[in-house]
Amino acid sequence: MKTMLFIAGLFLNVNVYAFTQNATLDFTNLYNNTNAGKYEMSVTFASKATPSVSTLKFSTHRDDNDLYCVTEAQFEIGQMTFSLTDVKTGWSFNVSKAVLATVSHQSDDETCVTDANFFAGEKTLWAQVGLNQAIELPVAAPVGYDRVAAYLSPFNGYLNLAAYLNVVNGQLVVNPSELLTAKSITSQNTQNASVTYYVFASKENTSLSLGTGLIKF
């Protein structure tokens, strides 16, 4: 209880911030003149209202005959809400997922970093924000196929986030409100400020690529 009260005291002014990024996805002229529709995409990041705490986790990996240890800490920092709307019909797809940010270190051998202070201070966290699921689109499939679907990854599937990590009783603590803001996201992710897409038609175990690429924000 004392630990939690102390952590809360570090961030008395934790506020909830939200940032929304929009994009228009035009799939009306894909391979073989396939019209897969035109959509408005919206992705909103909302920060967690309380400090996020993490302990260190360890994993050992082998590269040829060499063993090495990866030490990481993962923080739940907020939520991503994704929305895709057909501009012609109003059909929509919506999904939300937790945003997990990770900091890690790979040792030169199997010796793991066990001191949380190693990660204290200014660090860059990495958050996976891809949907990892195909979205079935409300359009007619090409002849010989049953459906048209798309894999979409806002920010090319990941965010870089500049953070300051504190150590409290051996645990790492981060203030989420500093991470999912417009300033933080846009300043740290200029190289991946786009949505990548892969649109395809499928039937049973057969698929046909209709289009792939990226659309800048």
C-alpha positions in Angstrom: 0.0 0.0 0.0 2.8 2.4 0.9 4.5 1.7 -2.5 1.3 2.5 -4.4 0.7 5.7 -2.5 4.3 6.7 -3.2 3.9 6.0 -6.9 0.7 8.0 -7.0 2.4 10.8 -5.3 5.0 11.0 -8.0 2.3 11.9 -10.5 -0.3 14.0 -8.7 -1.0 15.9 -12.0 -1.5 12.9 -14.3 -4.1 13.9 -16.9 -5.8 12.0 -19.6 -4.9 13.2 -23.1 -6.2 12.0 -26.5 -4.8 12.3 -30.0 -6.6 11.5 -33.2 -5.1 10.8 -36.6 -7.3 10.6 -39.7 -6.6 9.4 -43.2 -8.6 8.7 -46.4 -8.0 5.3 -47.9 -8.9 5.1 -51.6 -9.1 1.5 -52.8 -11.4 2.2 -55.8 -8.8 1.3 -58.5 -6.8 -1.8 -57.5 -5.4 -4.7 -59.4 -7.6 -5.9 -62.3 -9.7 -2.7 -61.9 -11.1 -4.0 -58.6 -13.1 -1.4 -56.7 -12.6 -2.2 -53.0 -14.2 1.1 -51.8 -13.1 4.4 -50.3 -12.9 4.8 -46.6 -12.2 7.3 -43.8 -9.9 5.9 -41.2 -9.6 7.3 -37.7 -7.3 6.2 -35.0 -7.4 7.7 -31.5 -4.9 7.2 -28.7 -6.1 8.0 -25.2 -3.6 7.9 -22.3 -4.1 5.9 -19.1 -5.2 8.1 -16.2 -2.9 6.5 -13.6 0.9 5.8 -13.5 2.0 2.6 -15.2 4.3 0.2 -13.3 6.4 -2.7 -14.6 8.9 -5.2 -13.4 11.7 -6.6 -15.5 11.2 -9.7 -17.5 13.9 -11.9 -19.0 14.3 -14.2 -21.9 17.3 -16.1 -23.3 17.8 -16.6 -27.0 20.3 -18.5 -29.2 22.0 -17.1 -32.2 24.0 -19.9 -33.8 26.1 -21.1 -30.9 25.8 -17.9 -28.9 23.4 -17.3 -26.1 22.2 -13.9 -25.2 19.6 -12.4 -22.8 16.9 -9.9 -23.5 15.7 -7.8 -20.6 12.5 -5.8 -21.0 9.8 -3.9 -19.2 6.3 -3.4 -20.6 3.8 -0.7 -19.6 0.1 -0.4 -20.4 -0.1 3.3 -21.2 -3.5 3.7 -22.7 -5.9 2.6 -25.4 -6.1 2.8 -29.2 -9.5 3.1 -30.9 -9.6 2.3 -34.6 -12.5 3.2 -36.9 -12.9 2.5 -40.7 -16.0 4.0 -42.4 -17.1 3.5 -46.0 -17.7 7.0 -47.4 -20.5 5.9 -49.8 -22.5 3.4 -47.7 -21.7 4.4 -44.1 -20.6 0.8 -43.3 -18.1 0.9 -40.4 -15.6 -1.3 -38.6 -14.5 -0.4 -35.1 -12.1 -1.9 -32.6 -10.2 -0.9 -29.5 -7.0 -2.3 -28.0 -4.7 -1.6 -25.1 -1.5 0.2 -26.0 1.5 -1.5 -24.5 4.9 0.3 -24.6 8.2 -1.6 -24.2 11.8 -0.8 -23.4 14.4 -3.5 -23.8 18.1 -4.3 -23.7 19.9 -7.2 -25.4 23.1 -8.3 -23.6 26.2 -9.6 -25.3 25.9 -12.9 -23.5 23.4 -14.8 -21.3 23.9 -12.4 -18.4 20.6 -10.5 -17.9 20.2 -6.9 -16.6 18.6 -7.3 -13.2 18.8 -3.8 -11.9 15.8 -1.6 -12.8 18.0 1.5 -12.4 19.7 0.5 -15.7 16.6 1.7 -17.5 16.0 4.9 -15.4 15.9 8.3 -17.0 15.1 9.3 -20.6 14.3 6.3 -22.8 12.5 5.6 -26.1 9.7 3.1 -25.7 8.3 1.1 -28.6 4.5 0.4 -28.9 3.0 -2.1 -31.4 -0.2 -0.5 -32.8 -1.0 -2.7 -35.8 -4.4 -4.4 -35.8 -3.0 -7.9 -36.6 -6.3 -8.9 -38.2 -7.8 -8.8 -41.6 -10.8 -6.5 -42.0 -13.4 -7.9 -44.4 -14.6 -5.1 -46.7 -18.2 -4.7 -47.8 -17.5 -5.0 -51.5 -18.0 -7.6 -54.3 -15.1 -10.0 -54.7 -13.4 -10.6 -58.1 -14.7 -13.6 -60.1 -13.5 -16.8 -58.5 -13.1 -15.4 -55.0 -15.4 -15.1 -52.0 -14.4 -11.9 -50.2 -12.1 -8.9 -50.1 -10.2 -7.9 -47.0 -7.4 -5.6 -45.9 -4.6 -5.6 -43.3 -4.2 -2.0 -42.1 -1.4 -0.7 -39.9 -1.5 3.0 -38.7 1.9 4.5 -38.2 3.2 1.4 -40.1 2.3 -0.7 -37.0 4.4 0.9 -34.3 5.0 4.1 -32.3 8.3 5.5 -30.9 7.6 7.3 -27.6 10.0 9.4 -25.6 9.6 8.7 -21.9 11.2 9.3 -18.6 11.3 6.2 -16.4 11.4 6.4 -12.6 12.4 3.6 -10.2 10.3 3.0 -7.1 11.1 0.0 -4.9 12.8 -1.8 -7.7 9.9 -1.3 -10.2 9.9 1.0 -13.2 7.2 3.7 -13.3 6.1 5.9 -16.2 3.6 8.8 -16.6 1.4 7.8 -19.5 0.0 11.3 -20.1 3.4 12.3 -21.4 3.4 9.7 -24.1 0.1 9.7 -26.1 -0.1 13.4 -26.9 -0.1 15.0 -30.3 3.3 16.6 -29.7 4.9 13.3 -28.5 3.5 11.2 -31.3 4.1 13.5 -34.2 7.6 14.6 -33.1 8.8 11.0 -32.6 7.2 9.3 -35.6 8.0 11.4 -38.6 9.4 8.4 -40.5 6.3 6.3 -40.0 3.6 8.9 -40.3 1.5 6.8 -42.6 -0.8 3.8 -42.8 0.3 0.7 -44.6 -2.2 -1.5 -46.3 -2.5 -4.8 -48.0 -5.8 -5.5 -49.8 -6.5 -9.0 -51.0 -9.2 -11.3 -52.3 -9.5 -14.8 -51.0 -11.4 -18.1 -51.3 -10.6 -21.0 -48.9 -6.8 -21.3 -49.0 -6.3 -19.2 -52.1 -5.6 -15.5 -52.1 -5.0 -12.8 -54.7 -3.1 -9.6 -53.9 -5.1 -6.5 -55.0 -2.9 -3.8 -53.7 -0.2 -2.9 -51.2 1.5 0.3 -50.1 1.3 3.2 -47.7 -0.7 6.4 -47.5 0.9 9.4 -45.8 -0.9 11.2 -43.0 
